[in-house]
């Protein structure tokens, strides 16, 4: 922001603040609702202010409106104005830098499509050539992709989405750090004003604190998973003191994109006690791209562990009846997953969701349908010796339930028990060892599955009432397994 822009901004803010002080309290509610609806409308129609470098100006204008509305509630001290102005400038710088990096990503994406355009040109495929060139134009000029489906572009678009998600998560964490510092300074100021007897000013500062803690920032709108990014935008940054303590975490937390060598057990959430007003005190932990957790244990007692683009190594992960686990585009090296806690129901007492993840050396331990339910899609497994799955009454029925979904996955050099195999659908097995038929597998309902193999030297041998259709992997119509880019050396993984 130039000095002239800063001066204009300050004048406009003072002018709007003076007007805001005259607005009747009843209009404050109107301002809040109308501003929110205006912002949502701009998002829905892709208003230019919210695109590219204009997004920085949208934040400035919304900040001006924000000041005028909230100052109508009380006289805001100059110290608070300075804190908020500094916050606005710092967030504006982050948005400007993010816009620059986003533009660079889209430019590289457009350049990468030159190869596809040349292929379609040489083959005389006008329809696909126009689709690619229009996509390039949208990327360079509008910083977006088109809605139409072009199979040749899907792998490029996947890479683009992953790159953008990483920057968006980092941006959200950076904004969160700025907000945390601003709130810390405002809380100290509120305490000073309260002690000095300046009640109206203290109330005005308190309104600013609550507005920051509950505000929907621009960064929270540009997300791939609303719930995850809501935590990233509003949750507290998990600091060092939390990791040193032994008490369960309560609240919403987000990790910074760095390495965490845990060596301790983290418990997310807890049950309420008899003398407490709540039955449960949940915690949610969001692990964004760039975060790396090693050599520790996380038990989700009450709440959720949400993972996106993170790396887990030598980790023990546990989920209780009141917990939730969701992971996408993550790497898990030598980590294991298991039901935790003493509460159970008849089926799927812990529930796990994995999408586009990579595993090496470990997966679910002590697997029974009473303990563990999974939804695993488009994942890759290396060198995993899978546990036999213990079904309750009828494996033919229980293996095809919603929380026993294993589809579109790739298994490399894995050990596959029959009870695990019958729960898979449309998966490819490369160099895997299929164990012999399990005589104690209770099947009343006949079950059928389909698998792809890269060779027929080792094929599954099944017992009665189960059937497997074996297809050569060369006949697959699409790529199967995780699309997230990763490196593998033996059992070691990395992005």
N, C-alpha and C positions, 0 to 999 in steps of 0.2 A: 504494500500500500504506500503510495507517494505521500509526501508531506501535505500536499494540497488535498488529497483524498482524506487524510487523517483530520485535517482542519474542518473540512465539510462534514465529515462524519460527526465530529464533536459538536458542531453548531446544530446540526439536525437533531442530535440526541438531546441537547439542552432544550431546544425548542419543543420537541415532542414531550419531553419530561414536564415542562411547564404546563403544556396542554393537558397531559395525563393527570397532573395534580388537581385539575378542575373537574375531571370526569366523575360523575356520581358512581358510588360503589356498585350500583346495579348494572352499570355498563361494563364493569370489569369481566363479569362472567361472559357477556356477549363477545368481548374482545378475545378472550381465550378460545371460545368455541369457533368464532369466525376465523381466527388465525390458523387454528388447527385444520379447519376445513379447506382454507385457502392453500395451505401447504400440501395437504393430501391431493387437492385438485391439480396442483402443479406437478406432483409426482405422476399422477395418472395420465396426464396428457403430455408427459415428457417435456415440461416447460423449459425453454432454453436456459433460464436462470439456473436450473439444476443440472446442467450439462457442462462438461469441460470446465474452462476457467470461470465461466459464469456462476458455477456453484459457490465459489468464494464470495461473490457479490450477493447471492441469495442468502448466505449465512449472515452477511453484514446487514442486509435489509431486515431480515427476521429478528436480528439482535436489536435493531433500532425500535422495531415494534414491541419487542419483548421488554425493553427498558420503559417505554411510555406506559405500557399496561401495568407493569408491576409497581412502578413508582406511584401510581394512583392509590396504592394501598397504604402508603406512608412515605415519610421523608427519608430518602436514601442518603446516608452519610457519604462524604467525599471519599473516605477511605474505602468504602465498599465499591464506589464507582471505579476507583483505580484498579481494584482487584478484578472487577468484571471486565473492564476495558482491556486489561492485560490478558485475561482469559480469551476474550474475543480475538485479539490480535494473534495469540499463540495458536488457537484453533484454525484461524484463517490461513496461517503459514503452513500448517499441516495439510489442509485441504488443497492449497495451491501446489505444494510439493507432490501430493498424491495425484492431482490432475496431470501434472507433468509426467509422472511415471506411468499413469494410465494411458496417456497419449502415446508414449513410447511403446507400450505393450501392443496397442492397436496398430501402430505403424509396422511393427515387426510381424504382427499377424497378417496384415495386408501383403507385406513383402513375401511371406512364406507361401501365399496363395498363387504367386506368379507361376510356380511349377505346375499347379493344377490347371491354370488358365492356358498354359502352353500346350499341355496334353490335350485339352478339349479343342484348342485351335487346330492342332495338327490332325486330329481325328474328324474334324468337321462337325463336332457336336455343338451346334449353335445354342441350344437351350441351356446346357450346363455352362458353356462359356459365358453367357450373359449373367447367369446366376452367380458365378464366381466374381466377375467384374463388378456387379452390383454390390456384392458383399464387400469387396475391396473399397469401393466408394463409400459405403456406409461406415466402414471401419476408420477410414482416413478423415472423413468430413464430419460424421455424426458421433464417432466413438461408440459404435454399437454394431450388433450383428442383425441381419434380417430374420424375419420370422419363418420364412419358407424353409422346408426341409430339403437339404441337398446331401445325399449320402457321402459324397466325396469330401464334404467339408466337416463332417462330424468329428473326426479325430483332431482336426485343427481347432474346432470350437471347444472341444474338451480341454485341450491344453490351454486355450485362452481363458476359459472359466477358472481353471485351477490357478493360473497366474494372477488373475484379478482377485480371486478369493483371498489369496495370500496377502496382497496389498491392502485389501479392505479390512481384513482382520487386524493387521498391523496398525492401520490408521485408527480403527476403533479403540485399540489398546492405548495408543498415544493420546487420543482425545480423552479417554478415561483417566489417564495419569494427570492431565492438565486439570480436569474437573476435580479430581481428588485433592490437588494442591489448592485450588480455589476454594473448595468447601472447607478445607482445613483452616485457611486464613479467615474465611467468613465466620466460622464457628468461634475462633479466638476473638474476633471483633464483636460478635454478638455477646460474648461473655463480658467483655469490657464495657459495652454499652449498658448491659443489664445491671452490672455492679455500680455504674455511675448514675443509674436512675433514668437513663434516656430510653424509656420503654417503647415509645413510638418508633424510634430509630432501630431499636433492637428487633422489633416486630418486622420492620421493613427488610432488615438483613436476613431474618429467619425465613421470610417469604422467598428471598433469592436462593437461599440454601435448598429449600424444598423444591424450587423450580428446577435447579440444576440436577438434583438427585432424581427428579421424576420426569425431566424433559426428554422429548424424542429428538435427538440430534439428527442432522442430515446423514451422518455415517450409519445410523441404524437402519436407514431405508434402503441402502444399496447392498443388500445381503442376499445370500443364497438360501439360508435357513433362518427364518424369522426368530425362532426361539433362541437359537445359539447366539445370534448377534444382539438380541435384546439383552442377554446376559453380558455380552462383551461391552455393550454401551452403558449399562447401568450397574453392573456388579462391581464389587470392590477388587482392587488388585491384591492378590494374595501375597502378603509380605512375609518376611523372614520369621517374625514372631509366631505366626500361625503354624509354621512347619516345626517349630521347636516345642510347641505345646502338645499336650496329650488329650485335651478336651475335644469333643466333636465340634466340627465346624457347623455354624448355623448362619444362613444368609446366602447371598449370591456372590460368587467370586470368579475372577478370570485370571489365568496365568499370563505372565509376560512371555513373549517368544524367546525363551532362553533355556539353558540346560538346568534341570533340577536333579540333584543326586540325593534321593530321599532318605534311604536307610531306616526309615521309620514308618509307622502305620498312620494313615490319615483316615478318619471316620467322618463321613458326610451325613449330617443330620442326626437326630436322636428322637426317641419316644418321649412324650410328655409324662411328667410325674403326677401322682394323685392330687397333689396340692397346687398344680399349675393349671392355667386357664386353657391351654391347648393340648390336644391329644398328640400332636407331633410338631417338631421343630425342624423343618427340612433345610437342606443345603443344596445348592447347585454349583458345580464347578465346570467352567468352560475352558477347554484346552485348545487354543487357537493354533494355526499354522506357525511353525517355528519353535513351539514348545517341545521339550524333550525330557521325559521322566524316566529315571533309572533306579533300579535296586531298591524298591520299596513296595508298600502295599496300600491300596485304596479300597475301603469298604463303604459302599453306598448303602447306608442304613435307611435314611429317609431323605429322598430328593433325587438328584440326577447327576450323572457324569456325562458331559457332552464333549465329544472329541471331534476335531476337524483339522485334518492335515498335520497331526502331531505324531511324535515318535515315542514309542514305549519299549524299553529294554529291561529284561530281567524284572518284570513287574508281576505282582500277584494282585489280581483284580477280583473283587467280591461284590455281589449285589444281593441285598436282602429283599424281603417281600414288599417293603415300602419304597424300593429304589428303582431307578430307571437308568439304562446304559444305552447310549447311541454313539456310534463312531462312523465317520466317513473319511475317505482318502487318508487313512492313517496307516502307520507301519507298527507291527507288533513283533519284536524279536525276543525269542525265548521267554515269552510271557504266558501266564495261564489264567483261566477264567473259571469261577466257581461260585456256587450258591453260598451266601453268607447269612449269619443270623439264625435264630431259633424258631422263626415263624414260617409255617408252610401252608399251602393249599393242596388240593388233590393233583393239579397239573401246573407246571411252569411257574414255580414259586419265585424264580428270578427270570427276568426277560432281558434279552440282549439283541441289539440291532447293529449289524455291520453292513456297510455298503462301500464297495470300491476300496477295500482294505487289503493289506498284504501281511501274511503271518509266516514266521519261520520258527520251527522248533517247539511250538506249543499251541494248545487251544484249550477246550473245555476239559476239566478234570471231574472225575466222579459223576459222570453224566447219567442222569435219569430224567424221565419226563416229569417226575414230581419236582425235581430241583431246578431244571434248566429248560427254558424255551428260547429259541433263536429265530431270527430272520436274517439270513446271510445271503447277500446277492452280489454278484460280480466281484468276487474276491479271489485272491491267489494264495495258495498254501505251499510252502516249501518244507520238506523234511519234517512233517508232523506225523507222529504216531497217535492216531485218534483213539480215544477211549470208546469201549463198547457202550452202547446206549441201552439202559435198562428201561424197558417199557412196562406198563402196569398190567393191562389186561389183554389188549389186542394191538400188536405192533402195526398191523395192516391199517388200522384206523388212526392210531395216534401219530404215525410217521407222516401223515399227509395233512395234519392240522396246521392252522395258520402259524402257530408258534413253533413249528418244526419245518421251517422253510429254508432249504439250502439249494440255491438255483444259480445257474450261470457262472459257476466257479471253476477254477483251474487248480488241480492238485499235482504237484511235482515231487516224486520220490517220497511219497507218503505211504503209511501203513493204514489200510482201510478195512475195518471190521464190517461184517455183513449188516449188522444192526445200524451202522452209520450209512452204508451205501444205499439202503432202501429209502432213506430220507432225502436223498439228493435227486435233483431233476436237471437234465440238460447240462451236466458238468463234464469236463474233460480230465482224464487221468493219464499222466505221463510218467512212465517208469515206476508205477506204484505197485505195492504188494497187496493183493486181496487175500484176506484171511479166510479160512475155511468156514463152511456153513455152521451157524450157531444152533446147536440142538435144543437149547433152552429158550429159543426165541418163540414166544407165543403169538401166533398169527391165526386169527379167525377170519378176517377179511382179506381176500387176495389182494396183493399189491404189485404194481408194475412200475418200472422206472426205465429211463433211457440214459445211456452214458456214451461218451466218446473216448476212444483210446488211441494212442499213437502207435501201439503195436499190440499184437495178439499173443505174445508169449506168456503173459500172465493175465488170465481172465477170471472174473468172479465165479465162484461156485455157490449157488443158492439152494436153500432147502425148499420144502413144499410151500405152495401158495404164494410164492414170490417169483417174479419174472423180471429179467433185465434185457433190454434191447441194446446190443453193442454195435456202435457205428464207428467207422474209421474217422480219425480226427481230420483227415484230409477232406472229408465231405462236409465239414462244418460250414455253414453259410455266413457266419460272422465270428469275430474274435470273442473268445470266452475268457473270463478272468478279470482281474483288476486292471483298470486303465491308468491308475495313478503312476506317474513316472517314478521309478525307484532303481537302485543299484543293489546287486546281490553278489556277495563273495562268500561261498560256503553257506553258513547259517547266518552270516552277518548281513544286515539290511541298512539302507540309508536312502535318502531322497536324492 
